[in-house]
Each structure stands twice: as C-alpha cells, then as structure tokens.
Amino acid sequence: MSWVEARSSLQWRWIQWIQVIIFGAFLPFLMVIPETRDGVILRRKAATMRKEMRKLAGKASTNASVDAEYRARSEVDKPKLIDLVKVSLTRPVSFFYGPQIRKRSKFAKALAAEEERINTEKEVERQARFEKNGQV
C-alpha cells in the first residue's frame, strides 16, 4: 500500500478503499476453499453415512441403531459448555503465570537492574569529575 501513500494526489481515504477492493476481489476465493479441519470433515462424513444407512435400512432397523453406529469422535467426546468456558478463562492466566513468562520477566528485571546500576555508576563518575574540576 506504500504506492498509494507515495502519490500525493491520492488522499488518505484511498488506502482504505483500495484495501476494501482487494479484499472484495479475494472474497470469492475464500468462499470456495474446502474445509480442512479433521473434526468437521469426519462429522460431515458420519452424517452422510447415517443418512445413506437410513435410506438403505428403511424400517428394518431403528434410527437409534444407525445413529449410534456412525458417529464421529467429536460427536461422541463432546465436552460440556462449562468445561470449555473454564478452559477459555483459565488458559490465559496459566500462560501469563507459566514458567516461560516468569523466566522472561526475571530476565527483564535483571536487565533493568543492571542498566540502573550502570547509569548510577556513570552519574557518580560524572559528579566526581565535576567536583575534581571544581564545577559543582
């Protein structure tokens, strides 16, 4: 987008309009990209197989037996909403207070302390130089 900024004849709003135009050009391609997540693919495949088996079985078998036979793992092991909420709320806290963050924050504190020590030494040396020269 820098070519838009380089042209002084275009106003600043043109940057946003050009981004909207580019997004609009790529949107149809995004709509036709097939799903790649395995849980979704398996769930769709299981639903298709259940539908086909119901047609083949007719009234000879119950819908419950067909439904129980063809299930995706994501349908069987589906977690409860409260469990998902717990994970969503506790994961950021565990990341923030996890061992990597603690190590990095200790490292940052150590760097800040060392910088403070160096600045203090430089200030003391500068004051000593001024006192020695009589320029207090």
N, C-alpha and C positions, 0 to 999 in steps of 0.2 A: 504494500500500500504506500510505500515511500514515493512512488512516482506520482501519486495524487498530491502528496504534500509538496513535492518539488515544483509542481506547476502552480504558480501564483494566481493564475486566472481562475482556478477552482477554489471554491470556498470550503470551509472545514466540514460542512454537512455532506459533501460529496464522498468523503471517506466512508461514512455510514451507509450511504446509498449504494456505493459500489460493493460493500460487504453484503448487503441485502441481495443485490443482483447475483453475486457469486453463490451465495447460499441457495437462492432460488434455482440456480442452474444445477446444483448438485443434489437438491432435494429428491428429484425423481429417482436418481441412482440409489440414494439411501433407502428409498421405499421398497426397492426390489432386491435388496441384499437378503439372502436367506438366513434364517435363524441358525446359530451355531452352538448355543448353549445346550449341553447334553440333557439336562433335566427337561427342558422344553421339548426337545426333539423326541425323547423317549415317552413323554406324556402324550404327545400327539400321536405317536405310533401306537401306543397302547389303546388310545381312544378309537383309532381307526380299526384296530384288530377286534376290539369289543363290538364295534358296530357291525363288522363283517360276520363275526361269530353269531350275533343275534339274528342276522338275516339267514345264515346257514342253518342254525339250530331250530329256528321257528319256535313252536310251542313245546317242543320236546324237552327243552331244558329251561330252567328258570333264569331270569335276568341276573339274579344274585350270584349264581354259579359262574356265569360268564364274566360278570364284573370282578369277582374275586380271583379268577384265573389270570386275567390280563390286566396287570397293574404295573405302573412304572414305580421305581424306587422312591421317587419324590412324592408319589401319591400315598405310599404305604408309610413312610417315615416322616410324614409331615409334622413339623414342630408346632406347638401351640403359639398363639399370638403373644401371650405373656412372656414366653421364653425368648421369642425374637426381640421383644421390647427390652427385656433385661440385657440381652447381649448388646443391643444397639446403644443402650445407655452406659453400660459398664466398659465397653471396649475402648472408648476414647480415654477414660480415666486410667485404665490399665496401661495404655500406650504412653500416656503422659508421665505416669509414675513408674514406668517399667525400668529395667536395668540400663538400657541404652540411653534413655533420656537422663537418668541420674549421672551416668558417666560423662555425658556431654556437658551437663550443667556444672559438674565439678571441674571439668576441664576449662570451661569458660570462666568460672570463678577464679581458678588458679591463674589463668592468663590475665584477668583483670587485676588480681593482687600483684602479680609480677610487674605489670605495667605501672601500677600505682607506686610500687617500690622504686622502679627506675626513675619515674618522674620526681619522686621525693628526693632521691639522691642527686639528680640534676639540679633541682632547686636549691639544695643545701650547698652544692659546689658553686652555683652561681652567686649565692649570697656570700659565701666565703671569699670569692673573687672580688666582689664589690667592697667588702669590708677591708680586704687587704689593700685595695687601691684607694680606699677612703671615699668611696662613692656610695655610702649608705643612704 
